[in-house]
Amino acid sequence: MANAYNTVSRDQFPQLMDVNRYTQRSPDFDEIIARTEEHFWNPEDPDYIDFSTPWSKDQPILPLDFITELQSAVADKLDEGQQIAFANVSAQWTMSNLLHGEQGALNLSASLAEMFVDPGPQEYAANQAREEARHVHGFTNYMIARYDGKALPPGDTLAALLTTLVTTDVVYEKIVGMQMLVEGLAMGAFATLYQKANDPLLRRLCQLVMTDEAFHHKFGKIWARATMPDLTEEQHHAVEDWAEECFTTLLHNLVNAKQKRLLYPAFGLDPEWVQGALIEVFTDKHRRKLMTKSTDVFRTLIKTLLQAGIITERSRPTYAAWVDMEELASEGDGIVGDEIAEEGIAYLKEINAGKRKIVRKINEARS
């Protein structure tokens, strides 16, 4: 299987020293590699993001109507102050899981750089590892600024999926699972937080991260366009089945009362009761309604797989149960968050151009 994806196992480094390999570089990823400097930012430089921006703990970081539990009978058991406190610990849980996700993406990118035989995707994977490290840095700074550095453990589903994706040597599992699904989910989540968060520091962090993530998501789509047409039927089925499995797991398990059970006891809430309260409100009918919106993260995931040629008639019914597949196919190539990312890149270009001018002036003065 590895040969179909032009990779080697991570213990086969001698094959990467083949004298003919270095010039056998595909140009598919050159454009996104060349644009890496456009979206450079430094989490320690307040010109890009100022983590000293104040925020009162009496204010909800995320709107109360954004918190799933507070749209159910759970809200009736909490007074106004408790609702704000619960909203903020829910935000802490969300930010913690985003931090864990970025750590997973960092390790996965590094592992891909060890596996690719083609120097093109190998260089991009190395670039992405650097950018994911920047995201870990940024979200760590946010946890320090807002939660005294106290990150919460990851949800069971996310932890299990990230562990599988990082440790597997099956390249399509890594790329479909992380670059297409998890990165697509992240783009949707960051876009929603950018639009909805009350905290301007969080909005700024999400936009900066999105300037990188938009390219990470493109990497998966470029890989699919270059790879999927040449797969055998058996190989295509393997990719398709893995994508379907990941999508279903994320859809049904990523955010629910079981995943967030450690939050409830401090508010006198029984996790099993919370689960029942959520089931009463958030039915499959409600979920389908949410997926009619272009901003819905799971709609974005289906769109990504459809455009990549991964969904066929074999798996189509799984996705058609949730969205109008014909309508989805007629939409453009862009995904939610692309415009926000491009606005961020334009801003970063201005900052970085100004910094380069300062460096040139310093060098001229020294000479």
C-alpha positions in Angstrom: 0.0 0.0 0.0 2.8 2.4 0.8 4.1 2.4 -2.7 0.8 3.7 -4.0 1.3 6.8 -1.8 5.0 7.2 -2.5 6.0 6.8 1.1 8.3 4.6 3.3 8.0 3.4 6.8 9.7 5.7 9.4 12.3 3.0 10.1 13.4 2.9 6.4 15.4 6.1 6.3 18.1 4.7 4.0 15.6 4.7 1.2 15.4 8.5 1.5 19.1 8.7 0.6 18.6 7.1 -2.8 20.6 9.4 -5.1 17.8 9.6 -7.7 15.1 10.6 -5.2 16.1 14.2 -4.7 15.3 15.3 -8.2 12.0 13.4 -8.4 10.0 16.2 -6.9 6.3 16.9 -7.8 5.3 20.5 -8.3 1.9 20.0 -6.8 2.7 21.6 -3.5 5.1 24.4 -4.6 2.5 27.2 -4.5 1.5 26.6 -0.9 5.1 26.1 0.1 6.0 29.5 -1.5 3.2 31.2 0.4 4.5 30.1 3.8 6.1 33.5 4.6 2.9 35.3 3.8 1.3 34.1 7.0 4.1 34.1 9.4 3.3 35.3 12.9 4.9 35.2 16.3 2.9 34.4 19.5 5.5 36.2 21.6 5.3 39.5 19.6 2.4 41.8 20.6 2.5 43.4 17.2 0.8 40.2 16.0 -1.2 39.3 19.1 -1.1 40.8 22.6 -1.8 38.2 25.3 -1.8 40.9 28.0 -5.2 42.0 26.7 -7.4 42.1 29.9 -10.6 40.2 30.4 -12.9 40.0 33.4 -13.8 36.5 34.7 -17.3 37.8 35.3 -17.8 38.1 31.6 -18.5 35.0 29.4 -15.8 34.4 26.9 -18.3 32.8 24.6 -22.0 33.9 24.3 -24.3 31.9 26.6 -26.4 30.9 23.5 -23.2 29.2 22.1 -23.0 26.8 25.0 -24.9 23.6 24.2 -26.0 22.7 27.7 -27.4 26.1 28.3 -29.9 25.6 25.5 -31.4 22.7 27.4 -33.0 22.0 30.8 -29.5 22.4 32.3 -30.0 26.2 32.2 -33.0 25.9 34.6 -30.7 24.5 37.3 -28.2 27.3 37.2 -28.5 31.0 38.2 -27.1 33.8 36.1 -23.7 33.7 37.8 -23.4 29.9 37.5 -24.4 30.1 33.8 -21.5 32.5 33.1 -19.1 30.3 35.2 -20.3 27.2 33.3 -19.9 29.0 30.0 -16.3 29.9 30.8 -15.3 26.4 32.0 -16.9 25.1 28.8 -14.8 27.6 26.8 -11.8 26.3 28.8 -12.7 22.7 27.7 -13.0 23.8 24.1 -9.7 25.7 24.1 -8.0 22.7 25.8 -9.2 20.4 23.1 -8.1 22.8 20.4 -4.7 22.9 22.1 -4.5 19.0 22.2 -5.6 19.0 18.5 -2.8 21.3 17.5 -0.3 19.0 19.4 -1.7 16.1 17.5 -1.3 17.9 14.2 2.3 18.8 15.1 3.3 15.2 15.7 1.4 14.0 12.7 3.0 16.5 10.4 6.5 15.6 11.7 5.7 11.9 11.0 4.6 12.6 7.5 7.9 14.5 6.9 9.7 11.2 7.8 7.6 9.2 5.4 7.2 11.1 2.1 9.6 10.0 -0.6 8.6 12.9 -2.8 10.6 16.0 -1.7 7.6 18.3 -2.5 5.1 17.0 0.1 8.0 16.3 2.5 9.0 20.0 2.5 5.4 21.0 3.0 4.9 18.6 5.9 8.0 20.0 7.5 6.6 23.5 7.1 3.3 22.5 8.6 5.0 20.9 11.6 6.6 24.4 12.3 3.2 26.1 12.0 1.5 23.6 14.2 4.2 24.2 16.8 3.3 27.9 16.6 -0.3 27.0 17.2 0.6 25.0 20.3 2.5 28.0 21.5 -0.3 30.4 20.8 -3.0 28.3 22.5 -0.7 27.7 25.5 -0.3 31.5 25.8 -4.1 31.8 25.7 -4.6 29.2 28.4 -2.0 31.1 30.5 -3.8 34.5 29.8 -7.3 33.3 30.6 -7.0 30.2 32.7 -3.7 30.5 34.6 -2.2 27.8 32.3 -4.7 25.1 33.4 -5.6 23.0 30.4 -8.2 20.3 30.8 -7.8 16.7 29.6 -9.0 15.9 26.0 -12.3 14.3 25.3 -12.1 10.6 24.9 -13.1 10.7 21.2 -10.5 13.3 20.2 -7.8 11.6 22.3 -8.4 8.2 20.7 -8.6 9.6 17.1 -5.4 11.8 17.5 -3.5 8.8 18.9 -4.6 6.7 16.0 -3.7 9.3 13.4 -0.3 10.1 14.9 0.9 6.6 15.5 -0.3 4.9 12.3 2.1 4.3 9.4 -0.8 4.2 6.9 -0.5 7.5 5.0 -4.1 7.8 3.8 -5.3 7.4 7.4 -3.1 10.3 8.4 -4.0 12.6 5.5 -7.7 11.9 5.3 -8.1 11.8 9.1 -6.1 14.9 9.9 -5.5 17.0 6.8 -9.0 16.7 5.5 -11.4 15.9 8.4 -9.8 17.2 11.6 -8.3 20.3 9.8 -11.6 20.9 8.1 -13.4 20.6 11.4 -10.8 23.0 13.0 -11.4 25.6 10.2 -15.1 25.5 10.9 -14.6 25.8 14.6 -12.1 28.6 14.4 -14.4 30.5 12.0 -17.3 30.1 14.3 -15.2 31.3 17.3 -13.9 34.2 15.3 -17.5 35.3 14.6 -19.1 34.5 17.9 -16.5 34.9 20.7 -16.9 37.9 23.1 -13.2 37.9 23.8 -11.2 39.9 21.2 -8.0 38.1 22.2 -9.6 34.7 21.2 -11.0 36.2 18.0 -7.5 37.4 17.1 -5.9 34.1 17.9 -8.4 32.1 15.8 -7.8 34.3 12.8 -4.1 34.0 13.0 -4.3 30.2 13.3 -6.7 30.1 10.4 -4.1 31.9 8.2 -2.1 28.7 8.6 -4.9 26.1 8.8 -6.4 27.2 5.4 -3.2 25.9 3.8 -3.1 22.7 5.8 -6.6 21.9 4.6 -5.5 22.7 1.0 -2.6 20.2 1.4 -5.1 17.4 1.9 -7.2 18.4 -1.1 -4.1 18.7 -3.3 -2.9 15.3 -2.2 -6.3 13.7 -2.9 -6.5 15.2 -6.4 -2.9 13.9 -7.2 -3.5 10.5 -5.6 -7.0 9.3 -5.8 -7.3 8.9 -9.6 -4.4 6.4 -9.6 -5.6 4.1 -6.9 -6.9 0.7 -7.5 -10.6 0.0 -6.7 -9.5 -1.9 -3.5 -7.3 1.0 -2.4 -10.0 3.6 -3.1 -12.4 1.6 -1.0 -10.0 1.5 1.8 -9.7 5.3 1.8 -13.4 5.8 1.4 -14.2 3.4 4.3 -11.7 5.2 6.6 -13.2 8.6 5.8 -16.7 7.3 6.5 -15.6 5.8 9.8 -13.8 9.0 10.9 -16.8 11.2 9.9 -19.3 9.1 11.7 -17.1 9.0 14.8 -16.7 12.7 14.9 -20.4 13.5 14.1 -21.8 11.3 16.9 -19.1 11.6 19.6 -17.0 14.7 19.4 -19.1 16.9 21.6 -21.6 15.4 24.0 -22.2 15.1 27.7 -19.9 12.0 28.0 -17.0 13.9 26.6 -17.5 16.8 28.9 -18.5 14.8 32.0 -15.6 16.2 34.2 -17.2 19.7 34.0 -20.6 18.9 35.6 -20.0 17.8 39.2 -18.7 21.3 40.2 -22.2 22.7 39.2 -24.1 19.9 41.0 -25.1 18.3 37.6 -25.2 14.6 37.1 -23.6 13.7 33.7 -26.3 11.1 32.9 -29.0 13.6 33.5 -27.2 16.2 31.4 -27.0 13.6 28.6 -30.7 13.1 28.7 -31.5 16.8 28.7 -29.3 17.3 25.6 -30.9 14.4 23.8 -34.4 15.9 24.3 -33.2 19.2 22.6 -30.6 18.2 20.1 -32.3 15.6 17.9 -31.2 14.3 14.5 -33.8 16.6 13.0 -32.1 19.6 14.7 -28.7 18.4 13.5 -29.9 18.2 9.9 -31.3 21.7 10.2 -27.9 23.0 11.3 -26.2 21.2 8.4 -28.2 23.3 5.9 -26.0 26.3 6.9 -22.8 26.8 5.0 -21.0 27.5 8.3 -21.8 24.1 9.8 -18.5 22.2 10.4 -19.9 18.8 9.5 -21.3 20.1 6.2 -17.8 21.4 5.5 -16.3 17.9 6.2 -18.8 16.2 3.7 -18.0 18.9 1.1 -14.3 18.3 1.5 -14.6 14.5 1.0 -17.0 15.0 -2.0 -14.7 17.4 -3.8 -11.7 15.2 -3.2 -13.4 12.3 -5.0 -13.5 10.1 -1.9 -17.2 9.7 -1.7 -18.8 7.3 -4.2 -22.1 5.6 -4.4 -20.9 3.1 -1.8 -20.7 5.6 1.0 -23.0 8.4 -0.4 -26.1 7.3 1.7 -24.2 7.9 4.9 -23.7 11.6 4.1 -27.0 12.0 2.2 -28.8 11.2 5.4 -27.6 14.6 6.7 -27.2 17.0 3.7 -28.5 17.5 0.2 -25.6 16.0 -1.8 -26.7 17.6 -5.1 -26.8 21.0 -3.5 -23.4 20.4 -1.9 -21.9 19.4 -5.3 -23.1 22.6 -6.9 -21.3 24.8 -4.4 -18.0 26.4 -5.1 -14.6 25.1 -4.0 -14.2 27.4 -1.0 -14.9 26.4 2.6 -16.0 28.3 5.7 -13.2 30.4 7.0 -11.4 31.0 3.8 -12.3 34.7 3.7 -11.4 35.3 7.3 -8.0 33.6 6.7 -7.3 35.8 3.6 -8.2 38.9 5.6 -5.7 37.8 8.2 -3.0 37.1 5.6 -3.4 40.6 4.2 -2.9 42.1 7.7 0.1 39.9 8.3 1.7 41.0 5.0 1.5 44.6 6.3 3.0 43.8 9.6 5.8 41.6 8.2 6.6 44.2 5.5 7.0 46.8 8.2 9.3 44.6 10.2 11.4 43.9 7.2 11.8 47.6 6.6 13.0 48.1 10.2 15.5 45.3 9.8 16.9 46.8 6.6 17.3 50.2 8.2 19.1 48.7 11.2 21.5 46.8 8.8 22.1 49.9 6.8 22.9 51.9 9.9 25.3 49.2 11.0 27.1 49.2 7.6 
